[in-house]
Amino acid sequence: MSAPKPPAPIHRPQRVLVTGGAGFIGSNLVRRWLEQHSALVIVNVDLLTYAADRNHVADLPADRHTLVEADICDGAAMLKLLQDNDIDTVVHLAAESHVDRSIDGPGAFIQTNVVGTYALLEAARTAWLDEGRQAAWAASGRTVRFHHVSTDEVYGDLSPTDPAFTETTPYSPSSPYSASKASSDHLVRAWARTFGLPVTISNCSNNYGPRQHGEKLIPTVIRKCLDREPIPVYGTGENIRDWLYVDDHCDAIWHIVTHGGSAQTYNVGGLNEWSNIDLVRSLCRAVAAQCDASPEALEGLITFVTDRPGHDRRYAIDPTKLSALGWSPNRQLDNGLALTVQWYLEQWQSGALGTHGRIGLGR
């Protein structure tokens, strides 16, 4: 899809707080933004739980990147980070995101995704909009923005023939995970309308690429192929997802933060709808191509397992609104999968690719 020339920037980030910046999407975003925007300074706050890894960002320049181990639910700590570092932009990525885990233990999802978002919103409101601060920001000529990263799962699911999700699709979350993200979306919109906080929201389709935690579908399939172990696939594998390479998502967030209208929502999708079983077979072929293995032998490892409760049938994103800001996905799935397999293969060969104690069947 060819995107038009973007409008003039509305917001120009200078000092950014990224939450969850040692996780999958966060670490890729921090690395990409620092590489592409030479004057940018990023404060990266992450609780460094199981899905994060400080090694993902350990090699970044210390004068432009700082990793802070802290809990986003600690409002006082978040306010101090915003004020002490003169932050003008928040990119809120920190979240519990694995559907299976949300079924096993929903409480952590409510705490991180709902309470954590509330704490950040209040910290931003105090840092930017309290008495005297609004005037100070205006006098400095700088603008502020709070960007909230959400998921397409808040919309529920689609039949095979339904049109793709748009920004006006009603919310209908199916899992504790998607319900917690829907709740946080509503909080962000409320803080924009009630308090005038400058916000944007993005709802994104499934991401893939380097540094994703091993519980997710694509890392699981790659690891199982490399170890020649059974590859678990839920149900019949006919569930359909729209896949987006993580760097394309990072670029989309930059476009939204800099060009998006305040209090606006933008859907981010890869225009790559694949059934889980077709994706798994493609991954088997991609691994075989880089490992001198038989694709048929790897596909023979596919094992169908009992479907999970409330498993959404199909997600699909219509990114037309975002394309008007000058963004379109660059990576086709075959190319993106090849790059992803290459990264995981290097990790596996070095002994750095662990199982993380779980298998993952997708989100």
Kinemage of the C-alpha trace (Angstrom):
@kinemage 1
@onewidth
@group {chain A} dominant
@subgroup {mainchain}
@vectorlist {calphas} color= white
{ca met a 1} P 0.000 0.000 0.000
{ca ser a 2} L 1.412 3.384 -1.002
{ca ala a 3} L 0.997 6.039 1.667
{ca pro a 4} L 0.562 9.743 0.862
{ca lys a 5} L 2.976 12.457 1.958
{ca pro a 6} L 2.444 13.077 5.692
{ca pro a 7} L 1.113 16.385 6.991
{ca ala a 8} L 3.339 18.743 8.956
{ca pro a 9} L 4.335 17.433 12.400
{ca ile a 10} L 2.052 18.375 15.273
{ca his a 11} L 4.462 17.221 17.985
{ca arg a 12} L 8.270 16.937 17.943
{ca pro a 13} L 9.572 14.553 20.635
{ca gln a 14} L 12.807 15.536 22.320
{ca arg a 15} L 12.869 13.636 25.601
{ca val a 16} L 10.824 10.444 25.654
{ca leu a 17} L 9.744 8.096 28.430
{ca val a 18} L 9.150 4.592 27.035
{ca thr a 19} L 7.448 2.114 29.353
{ca gly a 20} L 8.200 -1.561 28.820
{ca gly a 21} L 11.249 -0.642 26.778
{ca ala a 22} L 13.189 -3.822 27.602
{ca gly a 23} L 10.436 -6.050 26.243
{ca phe a 24} L 9.788 -7.154 22.688
{ca ile a 25} L 8.170 -4.161 20.965
{ca gly a 26} L 9.672 -1.686 23.433
{ca ser a 27} L 13.295 -2.687 22.904
{ca asn a 28} L 12.873 -2.659 19.141
{ca leu a 29} L 11.234 0.773 19.338
{ca val a 30} L 13.965 2.233 21.555
{ca arg a 31} L 16.702 0.933 19.278
{ca arg a 32} L 14.999 2.096 16.085
{ca trp a 33} L 14.063 5.553 17.336
{ca leu a 34} L 17.569 6.239 18.665
{ca glu a 35} L 19.041 5.124 15.356
{ca gln a 36} L 16.688 7.184 13.225
{ca his a 37} L 16.476 10.371 15.336
{ca ser a 38} L 19.942 11.496 16.389
{ca ala a 39} L 18.885 14.201 18.872
{ca leu a 40} L 16.392 12.049 20.742
{ca val a 41} L 16.915 11.121 24.418
{ca ile a 42} L 15.015 8.134 25.829
{ca val a 43} L 14.366 7.171 29.441
{ca asn a 44} L 13.357 3.517 29.425
{ca val a 45} L 11.348 2.284 32.410
{ca asp a 46} L 10.771 -1.450 32.802
{ca leu a 47} L 10.036 -3.676 35.776
{ca leu a 48} L 12.194 -6.369 34.110
{ca thr a 49} L 9.758 -9.207 34.705
{ca tyr a 50} L 9.867 -12.504 32.806
{ca ala a 51} L 9.092 -11.006 29.351
{ca ala a 52} L 11.803 -8.322 29.482
{ca asp a 53} L 15.575 -8.541 29.153
{ca arg a 54} L 18.029 -5.755 29.953
{ca asn a 55} L 20.392 -7.279 27.394
{ca his a 56} L 18.002 -6.156 24.649
{ca val a 57} L 19.132 -2.556 25.264
{ca ala a 58} L 22.490 -3.026 27.008
{ca asp a 59} L 24.567 -1.756 24.069
{ca leu a 60} L 22.732 1.540 23.581
{ca pro a 61} L 24.560 4.879 24.078
{ca ala a 62} L 24.493 5.929 27.724
{ca asp a 63} L 24.248 9.625 26.879
{ca arg a 64} L 20.954 9.110 25.038
{ca his a 65} L 19.414 6.077 26.742
{ca thr a 66} L 18.815 5.257 30.410
{ca leu a 67} L 17.200 2.047 31.647
{ca val a 68} L 15.310 2.471 34.934
{ca glu a 69} L 13.966 -0.578 36.759
{ca ala a 70} L 10.636 0.553 38.205
{ca asp a 71} L 6.948 -0.313 38.378
{ca ile a 72} L 4.558 1.814 36.322
{ca cys a 73} L 1.966 1.328 39.081
{ca asp a 74} L 4.168 3.482 41.344
{ca gly a 75} L 2.710 6.860 40.477
{ca ala a 76} L 5.183 8.841 42.587
{ca ala a 77} L 8.130 7.177 40.858
{ca met a 78} L 6.626 7.843 37.428
{ca leu a 79} L 6.039 11.514 38.257
{ca lys a 80} L 9.621 11.869 39.453
{ca leu a 81} L 10.917 10.351 36.205
{ca leu a 82} L 8.821 12.728 34.134
{ca gln a 83} L 9.869 15.814 36.088
{ca asp a 84} L 13.529 14.983 36.685
{ca asn a 85} L 14.112 14.115 33.025
{ca asp a 86} L 12.068 16.950 31.491
{ca ile a 87} L 9.993 14.396 29.562
{ca asp a 88} L 7.773 15.749 26.770
{ca thr a 89} L 6.571 12.421 25.339
{ca val a 90} L 5.334 9.195 26.922
{ca val a 91} L 5.093 6.030 24.826
{ca his a 92} L 3.217 3.557 27.001
{ca leu a 93} L 4.015 -0.005 25.922
{ca ala a 94} L 4.332 -1.781 29.272
{ca ala a 95} L 1.643 -4.443 29.568
{ca glu a 96} L 0.886 -8.005 30.417
{ca ser a 97} L 0.040 -9.344 26.969
{ca his a 98} L -0.226 -13.133 26.811
{ca val a 99} L -3.810 -14.364 26.560
{ca asp a 100} L -3.085 -17.779 28.069
{ca arg a 101} L -1.530 -16.157 31.134
{ca ser a 102} L -4.544 -13.860 31.483
{ca ile a 103} L -6.807 -16.915 31.643
{ca asp a 104} L -4.592 -18.570 34.275
{ca gly a 105} L -4.180 -15.418 36.385
{ca pro a 106} L -6.164 -12.320 35.382
{ca gly a 107} L -5.226 -10.267 38.450
{ca ala a 108} L -1.780 -9.318 37.142
{ca phe a 109} L -3.375 -8.010 33.947
{ca ile a 110} L -5.761 -5.744 35.834
{ca gln a 111} L -2.920 -4.430 37.978
{ca thr a 112} L -0.419 -3.705 35.204
{ca asn a 113} L -2.698 -2.815 32.309
{ca val a 114} L -5.393 -0.878 34.165
{ca val a 115} L -3.860 0.405 37.411
{ca gly a 116} L -0.497 1.013 35.732
{ca thr a 117} L -2.079 3.061 32.953
{ca tyr a 118} L -4.016 5.102 35.513
{ca ala a 119} L -0.825 5.833 37.459
{ca leu a 120} L 0.963 6.992 34.317
{ca leu a 121} L -1.920 9.200 33.218
{ca glu a 122} L -2.022 10.900 36.606
{ca ala a 123} L 1.753 11.375 36.580
{ca ala a 124} L 1.585 12.961 33.128
{ca arg a 125} L -1.328 15.179 34.146
{ca thr a 126} L 0.570 16.442 37.173
{ca ala a 127} L 3.846 16.921 35.294
{ca trp a 128} L 2.320 18.720 32.333
{ca leu a 129} L -1.033 20.238 33.282
{ca asp a 130} L -0.943 21.231 36.943
{ca glu a 131} L -1.163 24.907 37.851
{ca gly a 132} L 1.761 26.803 36.371
{ca arg a 133} L 3.131 23.870 34.418
{ca gln a 134} L 0.887 24.297 31.404
{ca ala a 135} L 2.031 27.886 31.007
{ca ala a 136} L 5.662 26.867 31.432
{ca trp a 137} L 5.384 24.293 28.642
{ca ala a 138} L 3.668 26.823 26.380
{ca ala a 139} L 6.380 29.401 27.087
{ca ser a 140} L 9.096 26.890 26.209
{ca gly a 141} L 7.608 26.341 22.758
{ca arg a 142} L 7.557 22.586 23.343
{ca thr a 143} L 4.500 20.384 23.171
{ca val a 144} L 3.698 17.255 25.150
{ca arg a 145} L 2.050 13.981 24.198
{ca phe a 146} L 0.987 10.728 25.857
{ca his a 147} L 0.791 7.813 23.421
{ca his a 148} L -0.932 4.621 24.515
{ca val a 149} L -0.201 1.390 22.636
{ca ser a 150} L -3.134 -1.018 22.600
{ca thr a 151} L -4.271 -4.083 20.673
{ca asp a 152} L -6.761 -5.075 17.990
{ca glu a 153} L -8.111 -7.660 20.438
{ca val a 154} L -10.254 -5.016 22.149
{ca tyr a 155} L -12.620 -5.271 19.172
{ca gly a 156} L -13.347 -8.959 19.690
{ca asp a 157} L -13.238 -11.175 16.629
{ca leu a 158} L -14.502 -11.383 13.058
{ca ser a 159} L -16.012 -14.012 10.828
{ca pro a 160} L -14.038 -14.925 7.691
{ca thr a 161} L -16.197 -12.576 5.596
{ca asp a 162} L -16.514 -9.586 7.946
{ca pro a 163} L -14.830 -6.301 6.986
{ca ala a 164} L -11.655 -5.435 8.881
{ca phe a 165} L -11.672 -3.514 12.168
{ca thr a 166} L -11.776 0.268 11.888
{ca glu a 167} L -11.355 2.875 14.591
{ca thr a 168} L -15.152 2.991 15.016
{ca thr a 169} L -15.616 -0.766 15.512
{ca pro a 170} L -17.403 -1.310 18.869
{ca tyr a 171} L -15.334 -2.845 21.636
{ca ser a 172} L -16.109 -6.478 22.440
{ca pro a 173} L -13.121 -8.014 24.279
{ca ser a 174} L -13.080 -11.791 24.716
{ca ser a 175} L -10.301 -12.485 27.252
{ca pro a 176} L -9.115 -10.966 30.534
{ca tyr a 177} L -6.133 -9.624 28.556
{ca ser a 178} L -8.199 -7.820 25.928
{ca ala a 179} L -10.678 -6.607 28.557
{ca ser a 180} L -7.830 -5.056 30.554
{ca lys a 181} L -6.511 -3.325 27.425
{ca ala a 182} L -9.996 -2.070 26.551
{ca ser a 183} L -10.239 -0.647 30.073
{ca ser a 184} L -6.927 1.175 29.695
{ca asp a 185} L -8.012 2.610 26.322
{ca his a 186} L -11.108 4.069 27.958
{ca leu a 187} L -9.023 5.605 30.742
{ca val a 188} L -6.746 7.325 28.230
{ca arg a 189} L -9.719 8.780 26.351
{ca ala a 190} L -11.305 9.947 29.605
{ca trp a 191} L -8.126 11.767 30.689
{ca ala a 192} L -8.052 13.497 27.296
{ca arg a 193} L -11.665 14.617 27.446
{ca thr a 194} L -11.939 15.440 31.141
{ca phe a 195} L -8.505 16.901 31.856
{ca gly a 196} L -7.293 17.939 28.396
{ca leu a 197} L -4.302 15.609 28.393
{ca pro a 198} L -2.842 15.469 24.856
{ca val a 199} L -3.088 11.791 23.940
{ca thr a 200} L -3.047 9.412 21.003
{ca ile a 201} L -3.940 5.716 20.945
{ca ser a 202} L -2.939 2.944 18.568
{ca asn a 203} L -4.572 -0.467 18.268
{ca cys a 204} L -2.188 -2.866 16.588
{ca ser a 205} L -2.374 -6.330 15.058
{ca asn a 206} L -0.035 -9.226 15.952
{ca asn a 207} L 3.634 -8.263 15.914
{ca tyr a 208} L 6.572 -10.510 15.104
{ca gly a 209} L 10.335 -10.082 14.806
{ca pro a 210} L 13.531 -10.271 16.873
{ca arg a 211} L 13.523 -10.252 20.689
{ca gln a 212} L 9.997 -11.591 21.149
{ca his a 213} L 9.507 -13.694 24.262
{ca gly a 214} L 9.568 -17.444 23.755
{ca glu a 215} L 5.971 -18.004 24.913
{ca lys a 216} L 4.545 -16.415 21.745
{ca leu a 217} L 3.592 -18.376 18.651
{ca ile a 218} L 6.382 -17.539 16.205
{ca pro a 219} L 9.327 -17.967 18.640
{ca thr a 220} L 7.760 -21.203 19.858
{ca val a 221} L 7.478 -22.625 16.343
{ca ile a 222} L 11.044 -21.635 15.476
{ca arg a 223} L 12.410 -23.169 18.676
{ca lys a 224} L 10.436 -26.375 18.216
{ca cys a 225} L 11.706 -26.681 14.639
{ca leu a 226} L 15.300 -26.195 15.741
{ca asp a 227} L 14.950 -28.692 18.585
{ca arg a 228} L 12.902 -31.123 16.441
{ca glu a 229} L 10.098 -31.203 18.992
{ca pro a 230} L 6.301 -31.315 18.457
{ca ile a 231} L 4.896 -27.959 17.330
{ca pro a 232} L 1.637 -27.246 19.228
{ca val a 233} L -1.190 -25.587 17.276
{ca tyr a 234} L -4.538 -24.749 18.867
{ca gly a 235} L -7.648 -26.455 17.533
{ca thr a 236} L -7.483 -26.918 13.753
{ca gly a 237} L -5.212 -23.911 13.237
{ca glu a 238} L -7.842 -22.016 11.243
{ca asn a 239} L -7.772 -18.902 13.461
{ca ile a 240} L -6.679 -15.918 11.368
{ca arg a 241} L -4.380 -13.092 12.431
{ca asp a 242} L -3.037 -9.969 10.725
{ca trp a 243} L 0.756 -9.981 11.116
{ca leu a 244} L 2.992 -6.900 11.312
{ca tyr a 245} L 6.789 -6.806 11.443
{ca val a 246} L 7.867 -5.040 14.634
{ca asp a 247} L 9.957 -2.324 12.919
{ca asp a 248} L 6.913 -1.326 10.873
{ca his a 249} L 4.980 -0.949 14.131
{ca cys a 250} L 7.740 1.227 15.613
{ca asp a 251} L 7.614 3.486 12.551
{ca ala a 252} L 3.824 3.665 12.798
{ca ile a 253} L 4.021 4.824 16.412
{ca trp a 254} L 6.475 7.577 15.423
{ca his a 255} L 4.064 8.767 12.731
{ca ile a 256} L 1.156 8.800 15.170
{ca val a 257} L 3.079 10.571 17.942
{ca thr a 258} L 4.394 13.259 15.597
{ca his a 259} L 1.525 13.691 13.131
{ca gly a 260} L -1.575 12.235 14.781
{ca gly a 261} L -4.406 14.408 15.988
{ca ser a 262} L -4.827 14.829 19.732
{ca ala a 263} L -7.320 12.394 21.294
{ca gln a 264} L -7.335 10.359 18.066
{ca thr a 265} L -7.096 6.586 17.675
{ca tyr a 266} L -5.246 4.888 14.816
{ca asn a 267} L -5.387 1.219 13.839
{ca val a 268} L -2.060 -0.332 12.834
{ca gly a 269} L -2.075 -3.451 10.671
{ca gly a 270} L 0.269 -5.317 8.384
{ca leu a 271} L -2.244 -6.219 5.636
{ca asn a 272} L -1.003 -9.790 6.155
{ca glu a 273} L -3.905 -12.049 7.139
{ca trp a 274} L -2.786 -15.638 7.660
{ca ser a 275} L -4.363 -18.600 9.362
{ca asn a 276} L -2.266 -20.004 12.192
{ca ile a 277} L -1.712 -23.283 10.387
{ca asp a 278} L -0.541 -21.581 7.182
{ca leu a 279} L 1.765 -19.349 9.206
{ca val a 280} L 3.240 -22.351 11.026
{ca arg a 281} L 3.865 -24.143 7.738
{ca ser a 282} L 5.542 -21.038 6.311
{ca leu a 283} L 7.732 -20.866 9.397
{ca cys a 284} L 8.716 -24.509 8.947
{ca arg a 285} L 9.804 -23.706 5.396
{ca ala a 286} L 11.658 -20.564 6.520
{ca val a 287} L 13.569 -22.503 9.196
{ca ala a 288} L 14.334 -25.319 6.762
{ca ala a 289} L 15.773 -22.842 4.250
{ca gln a 290} L 18.286 -21.545 6.789
{ca cys a 291} L 19.109 -24.861 8.454
{ca asp a 292} L 19.461 -27.188 5.475
{ca ala a 293} L 16.535 -29.215 6.829
{ca ser a 294} L 13.597 -30.869 5.138
{ca pro a 295} L 10.459 -28.669 5.152
{ca glu a 296} L 8.330 -31.810 5.074
{ca ala a 297} L 10.084 -33.199 8.150
{ca leu a 298} L 9.531 -29.966 10.076
{ca glu a 299} L 5.889 -29.762 9.035
{ca gly a 300} L 5.549 -33.324 10.281
{ca leu a 301} L 6.187 -31.984 13.801
{ca ile a 302} L 2.883 -30.060 13.792
{ca thr a 303} L 0.597 -31.324 16.552
{ca phe a 304} L -2.963 -30.068 17.087
{ca val a 305} L -3.898 -29.492 20.725
{ca thr a 306} L -7.106 -28.599 22.566
{ca asp a 307} L -8.274 -25.091 21.755
{ca arg a 308} L -8.162 -22.463 24.481
{ca pro a 309} L -11.354 -20.950 25.997
{ca gly a 310} L -12.804 -17.974 24.116
{ca his a 311} L -10.316 -18.222 21.251
{ca asp a 312} L -11.080 -15.395 18.778
{ca arg a 313} L -11.621 -16.594 15.215
{ca arg a 314} L -10.142 -13.748 13.172
{ca tyr a 315} L -8.539 -10.331 13.549
{ca ala a 316} L -8.053 -7.952 10.640
{ca ile a 317} L -7.069 -4.283 10.645
{ca asp a 318} L -8.020 -1.513 8.227
{ca pro a 319} L -5.124 1.026 8.524
{ca thr a 320} L -6.610 3.588 6.101
{ca lys a 321} L -6.737 6.368 8.699
{ca leu a 322} L -3.073 5.869 9.597
{ca ser a 323} L -1.996 5.787 5.950
{ca ala a 324} L -3.044 9.440 5.690
{ca leu a 325} L -0.173 10.240 8.087
{ca gly a 326} L 2.343 8.867 5.576
{ca trp a 327} L 2.784 5.350 6.967
{ca ser a 328} L 2.498 1.975 5.298
{ca pro a 329} L 4.021 -1.413 6.206
{ca asn a 330} L 7.317 -2.163 4.470
{ca arg a 331} L 7.889 -5.831 5.253
{ca gln a 332} L 6.022 -8.605 3.506
{ca leu a 333} L 5.539 -11.677 5.653
{ca asp a 334} L 7.973 -13.962 3.809
{ca asn a 335} L 10.792 -11.432 4.106
{ca gly a 336} L 9.963 -10.597 7.717
{ca leu a 337} L 9.845 -14.243 8.703
{ca ala a 338} L 13.241 -14.848 7.110
{ca leu a 339} L 14.765 -12.011 9.151
{ca thr a 340} L 13.075 -13.269 12.302
{ca val a 341} L 14.249 -16.852 11.805
{ca gln a 342} L 17.788 -15.603 11.202
{ca trp a 343} L 17.828 -13.740 14.529
{ca tyr a 344} L 16.440 -16.690 16.509
{ca leu a 345} L 18.780 -19.101 14.750
{ca glu a 346} L 21.763 -16.998 15.830
{ca gln a 347} L 20.442 -17.006 19.399
{ca trp a 348} L 19.896 -20.764 19.286
{ca gln a 349} L 23.384 -21.438 17.917
{ca ser a 350} L 24.908 -19.324 20.685
{ca gly a 351} L 22.906 -21.140 23.373
{ca ala a 352} L 21.034 -17.969 24.292
{ca leu a 353} L 17.598 -19.187 23.152
{ca gly a 354} L 15.798 -20.738 26.113
{ca thr a 355} L 12.323 -22.175 26.437
{ca his a 356} L 11.295 -19.655 29.138
{ca gly a 357} L 9.438 -22.449 30.868
{ca arg a 358} L 6.328 -22.388 28.659
{ca ile a 359} L 5.121 -23.149 25.184
{ca gly a 360} L 3.219 -20.485 23.317
{ca leu a 361} L 0.382 -21.045 20.897
{ca gly a 362} L -0.347 -17.491 19.822
{ca arg a 363} L -2.329 -14.577 21.196
